Amino acid sequence: MDITSLSTSLSRQSVQQSASLQVQKMAMDGAKEQGADLARMMESTRAITDPALGSRVDILA
């Protein structure tokens, strides 16, 4: 293998690795955003104040 083809091959691998890392970073950032959104959504839900609410079904109505 000559120097030029070796250099081209190494350069191509470097570019592919950089692109792969950028895609992985984007995926991680998206997952972090989704996790933060889920945490905010769970915090915004209210707890049921009446513990008996939903424990009985009126079948005679």
VENGIDA-V236802 format. One record per run of one state. SS is the DSSP state (H for helix, E for strand, - for the rest). FROM is the first residue (numbers start at 1). LEN is the number of residues. Records with the same first field share a line. If there is no record, write none. Layout:
SS->FROM-LEN ; FROM-LEN
This chain:
-->1-2 ; 45-17
H->3-42
